[in-house]
Amino acid sequence: MELKILFGILISTIFINNYVLSQILGLCPFLGVSKKLDSALGMGLAVIFVMSLASFFTFLLYKYILLPNDIVYLRTVSFILIIAALVQLVEMIIEKLSPALYQSLGIFLPLITTNCAILGVALLNINSGFVTAELGLLKSIVQGFGGGVGFTLALLLMAGIRERLETADMPENIKGLPITFITAGLLALAFLGFSGMKV
């Protein structure tokens, strides 16, 4: 039964409640890094890593420090500090292992810290009743991982479409950002079709 629930959370966060295309969170890196497939994949993997670990650490911080000491009002600040530390770790790892990817991600890598999708996952984990539920930590990690996979899926779809649009014949006045917004809207409409699914 628990496996079915975890699978439902995973599918829901990837397709039905995709943070970028359904919840409209994390649009800055979504639009900024989706020009090339390789940089989109690198950013997506970084977001999966940060979202999963942020879900783990923020859950533990909330359940065992903030809640028992009645300092819940510090959750946003403390969550952002945890996310910033994780992003620094990811930034150092990517710079060491793949300098080319580090250069191509540019300013968008540190911007993961302010990516509202990651903070949104951390806040949704504690607001979803996972803190009081059995398997709460595991559900939080699965929701964070699924959110990261959903973000990566949206990023890769957008990057693939944008690479094809570079060579497409279209009017000059909709090239660049206008066609990007139109494409993002069409992708969001496509993902809206998943909203009727029952998992």
Phi and psi restraints in degrees (value plus and minus 20) as a CYANA .aco file:
   2 GLU   PHI     -84.2   -44.2
   2 GLU   PSI     -57.8   -17.8
   3 LEU   PHI     -83.4   -43.4
   3 LEU   PSI     -58.4   -18.4
   4 LYS   PHI     -84.3   -44.3
   4 LYS   PSI     -61.4   -21.4
   5 ILE   PHI     -84.9   -44.9
   5 ILE   PSI     -64.2   -24.2
   6 LEU   PHI     -84.4   -44.4
   6 LEU   PSI     -59.3   -19.3
   7 PHE   PHI     -84.8   -44.8
   7 PHE   PSI     -59.5   -19.5
   8 GLY   PHI     -82.6   -42.6
   8 GLY   PSI     -61.7   -21.7
   9 ILE   PHI     -83.0   -43.0
   9 ILE   PSI     -63.0   -23.0
  10 LEU   PHI     -82.2   -42.2
  10 LEU   PSI     -70.4   -30.4
  11 ILE   PHI     -84.4   -44.4
  11 ILE   PSI     -59.2   -19.2
  12 SER   PHI     -83.1   -43.1
  12 SER   PSI     -64.1   -24.1
  13 THR   PHI     -94.9   -54.9
  13 THR   PSI     -45.0    -5.0
  14 ILE   PHI     -98.5   -58.5
  14 ILE   PSI     -66.2   -26.2
  15 PHE   PHI    -129.9   -89.9
  15 PHE   PSI     -75.7   -35.7
  16 ILE   PHI     -91.8   -51.8
  16 ILE   PSI     -69.3   -29.3
  17 ASN   PHI    -131.0   -91.0
  17 ASN   PSI      24.5    64.5
  18 ASN   PHI     -75.9   -35.9
  18 ASN   PSI     106.9   146.9
  19 TYR   PHI     -83.4   -43.4
  19 TYR   PSI     -52.4   -12.4
  20 VAL   PHI    -103.4   -63.4
  20 VAL   PSI     -71.9   -31.9
  21 LEU   PHI    -110.6   -70.6
  21 LEU   PSI     -38.5     1.5
  22 SER   PHI    -129.6   -89.6
  22 SER   PSI     -62.2   -22.2
  23 GLN   PHI    -111.8   -71.8
  23 GLN   PSI     -30.2     9.8
  24 ILE   PHI      34.7    74.7
  24 ILE   PSI      29.4    69.4
  25 LEU   PHI    -136.4   -96.4
  25 LEU   PSI     124.3   164.3
  26 GLY   PHI      57.0    97.0
  26 GLY   PSI      14.0    54.0
  27 LEU   PHI     -92.6   -52.6
  27 LEU   PSI     -47.8    -7.8
  28 CYS   PHI     -80.0   -40.0
  28 CYS   PSI     -75.7   -35.7
  29 PRO   PHI     -89.9   -49.9
  29 PRO   PSI     -48.0    -8.0
  30 PHE   PHI     -81.0   -41.0
  30 PHE   PSI     -65.3   -25.3
  31 LEU   PHI    -103.1   -63.1
  31 LEU   PSI     -49.4    -9.4
  32 GLY   PHI    -100.5   -60.5
  32 GLY   PSI     -54.0   -14.0
  33 VAL   PHI    -122.7   -82.7
  33 VAL   PSI     -22.3    17.7
  34 SER   PHI    -108.9   -68.9
  34 SER   PSI       9.9    49.9
  35 LYS   PHI    -107.2   -67.2
  35 LYS   PSI     -51.4   -11.4
  36 LYS   PHI    -151.5  -111.5
  36 LYS   PSI     123.5   163.5
  37 LEU   PHI     -83.7   -43.7
  37 LEU   PSI     -59.6   -19.6
  38 ASP   PHI     -88.7   -48.7
  38 ASP   PSI     -60.5   -20.5
  39 SER   PHI     -91.0   -51.0
  39 SER   PSI     -52.7   -12.7
  40 ALA   PHI     -85.0   -45.0
  40 ALA   PSI     -61.3   -21.3
  41 LEU   PHI     -85.4   -45.4
  41 LEU   PSI     -63.4   -23.4
  42 GLY   PHI     -80.3   -40.3
  42 GLY   PSI     -64.9   -24.9
  43 MET   PHI     -85.2   -45.2
  43 MET   PSI     -60.5   -20.5
  44 GLY   PHI     -82.1   -42.1
  44 GLY   PSI     -63.8   -23.8
  45 LEU   PHI     -84.7   -44.7
  45 LEU   PSI     -58.7   -18.7
  46 ALA   PHI     -83.3   -43.3
  46 ALA   PSI     -60.9   -20.9
  47 VAL   PHI     -88.0   -48.0
  47 VAL   PSI     -59.5   -19.5
  48 ILE   PHI     -78.8   -38.8
  48 ILE   PSI     -66.9   -26.9
  49 PHE   PHI     -81.3   -41.3
  49 PHE   PSI     -69.1   -29.1
  50 VAL   PHI     -87.4   -47.4
  50 VAL   PSI     -62.1   -22.1
  51 MET   PHI     -83.9   -43.9
  51 MET   PSI     -62.4   -22.4
  52 SER   PHI     -85.0   -45.0
  52 SER   PSI     -69.4   -29.4
  53 LEU   PHI     -87.8   -47.8
  53 LEU   PSI     -56.6   -16.6
  54 ALA   PHI     -84.1   -44.1
  54 ALA   PSI     -58.9   -18.9
  55 SER   PHI     -82.1   -42.1
  55 SER   PSI     -61.7   -21.7
  56 PHE   PHI     -83.9   -43.9
  56 PHE   PSI     -73.7   -33.7
  57 PHE   PHI     -92.1   -52.1
  57 PHE   PSI     -58.2   -18.2
  58 THR   PHI     -88.7   -48.7
  58 THR   PSI     -55.1   -15.1
  59 PHE   PHI     -81.9   -41.9
  59 PHE   PSI     -68.4   -28.4
  60 LEU   PHI     -83.2   -43.2
  60 LEU   PSI     -62.8   -22.8
  61 LEU   PHI     -81.0   -41.0
  61 LEU   PSI     -65.3   -25.3
  62 TYR   PHI     -86.5   -46.5
  62 TYR   PSI     -67.6   -27.6
  63 LYS   PHI     -91.3   -51.3
  63 LYS   PSI     -58.5   -18.5
  64 TYR   PHI    -125.0   -85.0
  64 TYR   PSI     -31.5     8.5
  65 ILE   PHI    -142.1  -102.1
  65 ILE   PSI     -75.9   -35.9
  66 LEU   PHI     -89.6   -49.6
  66 LEU   PSI     -66.4   -26.4
  67 LEU   PHI     -88.0   -48.0
  67 LEU   PSI     -70.5   -30.5
  68 PRO   PHI     -84.8   -44.8
  68 PRO   PSI     -51.1   -11.1
  69 ASN   PHI    -111.8   -71.8
  69 ASN   PSI     -14.0    26.0
  70 ASP   PHI      34.8    74.8
  70 ASP   PSI      25.5    65.5
  71 ILE   PHI    -144.3  -104.3
  71 ILE   PSI      23.3    63.3
  72 VAL   PHI     -82.3   -42.3
  72 VAL   PSI     -45.5    -5.5
  73 TYR   PHI     -84.4   -44.4
  73 TYR   PSI     -33.2     6.8
  74 LEU   PHI    -111.4   -71.4
  74 LEU   PSI     -12.8    27.2
  75 ARG   PHI     -83.8   -43.8
  75 ARG   PSI     -63.8   -23.8
  76 THR   PHI     -83.6   -43.6
  76 THR   PSI     -66.5   -26.5
  77 VAL   PHI     -83.5   -43.5
  77 VAL   PSI     -65.6   -25.6
  78 SER   PHI     -88.8   -48.8
  78 SER   PSI     -55.4   -15.4
  79 PHE   PHI     -85.0   -45.0
  79 PHE   PSI     -61.2   -21.2
  80 ILE   PHI     -85.1   -45.1
  80 ILE   PSI     -57.2   -17.2
  81 LEU   PHI     -83.8   -43.8
  81 LEU   PSI     -62.1   -22.1
  82 ILE   PHI     -84.1   -44.1
  82 ILE   PSI     -65.1   -25.1
  83 ILE   PHI     -83.0   -43.0
  83 ILE   PSI     -61.9   -21.9
  84 ALA   PHI     -82.7   -42.7
  84 ALA   PSI     -60.6   -20.6
  85 ALA   PHI     -85.0   -45.0
  85 ALA   PSI     -61.3   -21.3
  86 LEU   PHI     -85.5   -45.5
  86 LEU   PSI     -58.8   -18.8
  87 VAL   PHI     -85.9   -45.9
  87 VAL   PSI     -59.0   -19.0
  88 GLN   PHI     -80.2   -40.2
  88 GLN   PSI     -61.8   -21.8
  89 LEU   PHI     -81.6   -41.6
  89 LEU   PSI     -67.3   -27.3
  90 VAL   PHI     -82.4   -42.4
  90 VAL   PSI     -61.7   -21.7
  91 GLU   PHI     -81.3   -41.3
  91 GLU   PSI     -63.0   -23.0
  92 MET   PHI     -86.3   -46.3
  92 MET   PSI     -59.3   -19.3
  93 ILE   PHI     -85.9   -45.9
  93 ILE   PSI     -66.3   -26.3
  94 ILE   PHI     -85.8   -45.8
  94 ILE   PSI     -60.4   -20.4
  95 GLU   PHI     -82.7   -42.7
  95 GLU   PSI     -56.3   -16.3
  96 LYS   PHI     -96.3   -56.3
  96 LYS   PSI     -63.3   -23.3
  97 LEU   PHI    -105.0   -65.0
  97 LEU   PSI     -54.9   -14.9
  98 SER   PHI    -163.1  -123.1
  98 SER   PSI      63.2   103.2
  99 PRO   PHI     -79.1   -39.1
  99 PRO   PSI     -53.1   -13.1
 100 ALA   PHI     -85.0   -45.0
 100 ALA   PSI     -64.1   -24.1
 101 LEU   PHI     -85.3   -45.3
 101 LEU   PSI     -60.1   -20.1
 102 TYR   PHI     -78.2   -38.2
 102 TYR   PSI     -63.3   -23.3
 103 GLN   PHI     -87.9   -47.9
 103 GLN   PSI     -59.1   -19.1
 104 SER   PHI     -91.3   -51.3
 104 SER   PSI     -50.8   -10.8
 105 LEU   PHI     -95.0   -55.0
 105 LEU   PSI     -52.0   -12.0
 106 GLY   PHI      36.4    76.4
 106 GLY   PSI    -151.3  -111.3
 107 ILE   PHI     -89.7   -49.7
 107 ILE   PSI     -39.6     0.4
 108 PHE   PHI     -92.0   -52.0
 108 PHE   PSI     -41.7    -1.7
 109 LEU   PHI     -87.0   -47.0
 109 LEU   PSI     -70.6   -30.6
 110 PRO   PHI     -84.9   -44.9
 110 PRO   PSI     -43.8    -3.8
 111 LEU   PHI     -91.0   -51.0
 111 LEU   PSI     -28.8    11.2
 112 ILE   PHI     -79.4   -39.4
 112 ILE   PSI     -50.7   -10.7
 113 THR   PHI     -77.1   -37.1
 113 THR   PSI     -61.6   -21.6
 114 THR   PHI    -116.8   -76.8
 114 THR   PSI      -9.4    30.6
 115 ASN   PHI     -87.7   -47.7
 115 ASN   PSI      93.3   133.3
 116 CYS   PHI     -86.5   -46.5
 116 CYS   PSI     -38.3     1.7
 117 ALA   PHI     -86.5   -46.5
 117 ALA   PSI     -58.5   -18.5
 118 ILE   PHI     -89.8   -49.8
 118 ILE   PSI     -64.6   -24.6
 119 LEU   PHI     -85.2   -45.2
 119 LEU   PSI     -56.2   -16.2
 120 GLY   PHI     -81.5   -41.5
 120 GLY   PSI     -61.4   -21.4
 121 VAL   PHI     -82.5   -42.5
 121 VAL   PSI     -65.9   -25.9
 122 ALA   PHI     -81.0   -41.0
 122 ALA   PSI     -62.4   -22.4
 123 LEU   PHI     -92.1   -52.1
 123 LEU   PSI     -57.5   -17.5
 124 LEU   PHI     -85.3   -45.3
 124 LEU   PSI     -54.3   -14.3
 125 ASN   PHI     -80.5   -40.5
 125 ASN   PSI     -61.1   -21.1
 126 ILE   PHI    -103.4   -63.4
 126 ILE   PSI     -43.0    -3.0
 127 ASN   PHI    -107.5   -67.5
 127 ASN   PSI     -30.3     9.7
 128 SER   PHI    -105.4   -65.4
 128 SER   PSI     -17.7    22.3
 129 GLY   PHI      62.0   102.0
 129 GLY   PSI     -10.6    29.4
 130 PHE   PHI     -87.3   -47.3
 130 PHE   PSI     -47.6    -7.6
 131 VAL   PHI     -84.7   -44.7
 131 VAL   PSI     -58.6   -18.6
 132 THR   PHI    -112.5   -72.5
 132 THR   PSI     -31.4     8.6
 133 ALA   PHI    -105.0   -65.0
 133 ALA   PSI     136.0   176.0
 134 GLU   PHI     -89.1   -49.1
 134 GLU   PSI     125.2   165.2
 135 LEU   PHI      43.2    83.2
 135 LEU   PSI       4.1    44.1
 136 GLY   PHI     -79.4   -39.4
 136 GLY   PSI     -62.8   -22.8
 137 LEU   PHI     -85.3   -45.3
 137 LEU   PSI     -63.1   -23.1
 138 LEU   PHI     -84.7   -44.7
 138 LEU   PSI     -61.0   -21.0
 139 LYS   PHI     -82.5   -42.5
 139 LYS   PSI     -60.0   -20.0
 140 SER   PHI     -83.2   -43.2
 140 SER   PSI     -64.0   -24.0
 141 ILE   PHI     -85.3   -45.3
 141 ILE   PSI     -61.6   -21.6
 142 VAL   PHI     -84.4   -44.4
 142 VAL   PSI     -59.8   -19.8
 143 GLN   PHI     -85.9   -45.9
 143 GLN   PSI     -59.9   -19.9
 144 GLY   PHI     -85.5   -45.5
 144 GLY   PSI     -64.8   -24.8
 145 PHE   PHI     -83.8   -43.8
 145 PHE   PSI     -65.5   -25.5
 146 GLY   PHI     -82.9   -42.9
 146 GLY   PSI     -58.5   -18.5
 147 GLY   PHI     -82.6   -42.6
 147 GLY   PSI     -60.2   -20.2
 148 GLY   PHI     -86.6   -46.6
 148 GLY   PSI     -60.8   -20.8
 149 VAL   PHI     -85.4   -45.4
 149 VAL   PSI     -61.2   -21.2
 150 GLY   PHI     -82.9   -42.9
 150 GLY   PSI     -60.4   -20.4
 151 PHE   PHI     -81.8   -41.8
 151 PHE   PSI     -65.1   -25.1
 152 THR   PHI     -84.4   -44.4
 152 THR   PSI     -61.6   -21.6
 153 LEU   PHI     -79.5   -39.5
 153 LEU   PSI     -67.8   -27.8
 154 ALA   PHI     -82.0   -42.0
 154 ALA   PSI     -61.2   -21.2
 155 LEU   PHI     -84.4   -44.4
 155 LEU   PSI     -63.9   -23.9
 156 LEU   PHI     -88.1   -48.1
 156 LEU   PSI     -60.1   -20.1
 157 LEU   PHI     -80.7   -40.7
 157 LEU   PSI     -66.3   -26.3
 158 MET   PHI     -84.7   -44.7
 158 MET   PSI     -61.8   -21.8
 159 ALA   PHI     -85.3   -45.3
 159 ALA   PSI     -61.4   -21.4
 160 GLY   PHI     -82.4   -42.4
 160 GLY   PSI     -61.8   -21.8
 161 ILE   PHI     -88.2   -48.2
 161 ILE   PSI     -62.4   -22.4
 162 ARG   PHI     -86.7   -46.7
 162 ARG   PSI     -54.6   -14.6
 163 GLU   PHI     -84.6   -44.6
 163 GLU   PSI     -57.6   -17.6
 164 ARG   PHI     -90.9   -50.9
 164 ARG   PSI     -54.2   -14.2
 165 LEU   PHI     -89.6   -49.6
 165 LEU   PSI     -43.0    -3.0
 166 GLU   PHI     -79.4   -39.4
 166 GLU   PSI     -54.0   -14.0
 167 THR   PHI    -121.5   -81.5
 167 THR   PSI     -19.4    20.6
 168 ALA   PHI     -95.4   -55.4
 168 ALA   PSI     128.9   168.9
 169 ASP   PHI    -107.2   -67.2
 169 ASP   PSI      92.8   132.8
 170 MET   PHI    -167.6  -127.6
 170 MET   PSI     142.0   182.0
 171 PRO   PHI     -78.8   -38.8
 171 PRO   PSI     125.0   165.0
 172 GLU   PHI     -81.7   -41.7
 172 GLU   PSI     -53.2   -13.2
 173 ASN   PHI     -95.9   -55.9
 173 ASN   PSI     -29.8    10.2
 174 ILE   PHI    -131.0   -91.0
 174 ILE   PSI     -14.7    25.3
 175 LYS   PHI     -90.1   -50.1
 175 LYS   PSI     132.1   172.1
 176 GLY   PHI      65.1   105.1
 176 GLY   PSI    -146.7  -106.7
 177 LEU   PHI     -84.9   -44.9
 177 LEU   PSI     -60.1   -20.1
 178 PRO   PHI     -78.7   -38.7
 178 PRO   PSI     -65.9   -25.9
 179 ILE   PHI     -89.5   -49.5
 179 ILE   PSI     -47.6    -7.6
 180 THR   PHI     -85.7   -45.7
 180 THR   PSI     -63.8   -23.8
 181 PHE   PHI     -86.3   -46.3
 181 PHE   PSI     -59.3   -19.3
 182 ILE   PHI     -83.1   -43.1
 182 ILE   PSI     -63.8   -23.8
 183 THR   PHI     -83.8   -43.8
 183 THR   PSI     -63.4   -23.4
 184 ALA   PHI     -81.7   -41.7
 184 ALA   PSI     -60.3   -20.3
 185 GLY   PHI     -84.5   -44.5
 185 GLY   PSI     -60.8   -20.8
 186 LEU   PHI     -86.8   -46.8
 186 LEU   PSI     -58.5   -18.5
 187 LEU   PHI     -84.0   -44.0
 187 LEU   PSI     -61.2   -21.2
 188 ALA   PHI     -82.6   -42.6
 188 ALA   PSI     -59.5   -19.5
 189 LEU   PHI     -84.9   -44.9
 189 LEU   PSI     -58.5   -18.5
 190 ALA   PHI     -83.9   -43.9
 190 ALA   PSI     -62.4   -22.4
 191 PHE   PHI     -92.4   -52.4
 191 PHE   PSI     -42.4    -2.4
 192 LEU   PHI     -83.3   -43.3
 192 LEU   PSI     -45.9    -5.9
 193 GLY   PHI     -83.2   -43.2
 193 GLY   PSI     -44.1    -4.1
 194 PHE   PHI     -95.1   -55.1
 194 PHE   PSI     -36.0     4.0
 195 SER   PHI     -85.4   -45.4
 195 SER   PSI     -39.4     0.6
 196 GLY   PHI    -105.7   -65.7
 196 GLY   PSI     -24.7    15.3
 197 MET   PHI     -91.7   -51.7
 197 MET   PSI     125.3   165.3
 198 LYS   PHI    -132.3   -92.3
 198 LYS   PSI     103.1   143.1
